[in-house]
């Protein structure tokens, strides 16, 4: 407990749901690592624009969005820094992830299918 009476830090509710824990791990750790591996596979294989790796990339990005949404809806969502998360932060996460994932996917396919053949 914080002894500073002026502190405005709000403690999130404790999370005791395995679903919410799995959702958090998906968008924070497992999803980004999987996207990194899939990006490498797309670049190194270079077998076309719409392969199984491309589908898996889209599915993982979608699961990351779903994981973030599930955690937000649980009422125990926190930012990476441990502060309570807001729906505005969720909206920003969705917009940034979609833009970055699309850009990475396009660059990976350009590299794998055209520049590094």
C-alpha positions in Angstrom: 0.0 0.0 0.0 1.3 3.5 -0.8 1.7 5.7 2.2 1.6 8.9 0.2 -2.0 10.4 0.7 -1.6 12.5 -2.5 -1.0 9.5 -4.7 -3.6 8.9 -7.4 -2.5 5.4 -8.4 -5.4 3.1 -8.7 -4.8 -0.5 -8.1 -6.4 -2.8 -10.6 -8.6 -5.6 -9.4 -6.7 -8.9 -8.9 -7.0 -11.2 -11.8 -7.9 -14.8 -11.0 -9.1 -15.9 -14.4 -6.9 -18.2 -16.5 -8.7 -16.9 -19.7 -7.7 -13.3 -18.9 -4.1 -14.4 -18.1 -3.9 -16.3 -21.4 -5.3 -13.3 -23.2 -2.7 -11.0 -21.6 0.1 -13.4 -22.4 -1.1 -13.6 -26.0 -1.0 -9.9 -26.7 2.1 -9.1 -24.6 4.5 -12.0 -25.2 3.3 -15.0 -27.3 1.8 -13.0 -30.2 4.7 -10.7 -30.8 7.2 -13.6 -30.7 5.0 -15.6 -33.1 4.7 -12.6 -35.5 8.5 -12.3 -35.5 8.9 -16.0 -36.4 6.3 -15.8 -39.1 7.9 -12.7 -40.5 11.2 -14.5 -40.8 9.4 -17.5 -42.4 7.7 -15.2 -45.0 11.0 -13.5 -45.9 13.1 -16.6 -46.0 10.7 -18.8 -47.9 9.4 -16.3 -50.5 6.8 -18.6 -51.9 4.1 -16.1 -52.7 1.8 -13.5 -51.2 -1.0 -15.6 -49.8 0.6 -18.7 -48.2 -0.1 -20.5 -45.0 2.5 -18.3 -43.3 0.6 -15.2 -44.4 -2.7 -16.7 -43.1 -1.0 -17.6 -39.8 0.4 -14.0 -39.6 -3.1 -12.6 -39.9 -4.5 -15.1 -37.4 -1.9 -14.3 -34.8 -2.4 -10.5 -35.2 -6.1 -11.1 -34.8 -5.5 -13.2 -31.7 -3.4 -10.4 -30.2 -6.3 -8.0 -30.8 -8.8 -10.5 -29.3 -6.5 -11.0 -26.3 -6.2 -7.3 -25.6 -10.0 -6.9 -25.9 -10.7 -9.9 -23.6 -8.4 -8.4 -21.0 -10.0 -5.0 -21.3 -13.5 -6.4 -20.9 -12.4 -8.3 -17.8 -12.1 -5.1 -15.7 -8.5 -6.0 -14.7 -6.7 -4.7 -17.8 -3.4 -2.9 -17.2 -0.9 -1.3 -19.4 2.6 -2.8 -19.7 3.7 -0.4 -16.9 1.0 -1.8 -14.6 -1.5 1.2 -14.7 -5.2 0.5 -15.3 -5.9 0.5 -19.0 -8.7 2.5 -20.6 -10.8 1.8 -23.7 -9.0 4.7 -25.4 -5.7 2.9 -25.0 -7.4 -0.2 -26.4 -8.5 1.7 -29.5 -5.0 3.1 -29.9 -3.5 -0.4 -29.6 -5.8 -1.7 -32.2 -5.0 1.1 -34.7 -1.3 0.8 -34.1 -1.1 -3.0 -34.3 -3.2 -3.1 -37.5 -1.0 -0.5 -39.2 2.3 -2.0 -38.0 1.3 -5.6 -38.8 0.1 -4.6 -42.3 3.3 -2.7 -42.9 5.5 -5.6 -41.7 3.6 -8.1 -43.7 3.9 -6.1 -46.9 7.6 -5.5 -46.4 8.2 -9.1 -45.5 6.5 -10.2 -48.7 8.3 -7.7 -50.8 11.6 -8.9 -49.4 10.8 -12.6 -49.7 9.1 -12.6 -53.0 10.9 -9.9 -55.0 14.1 -8.5 -53.5 15.8 -11.6 -52.0 14.9 -14.2 -54.6 
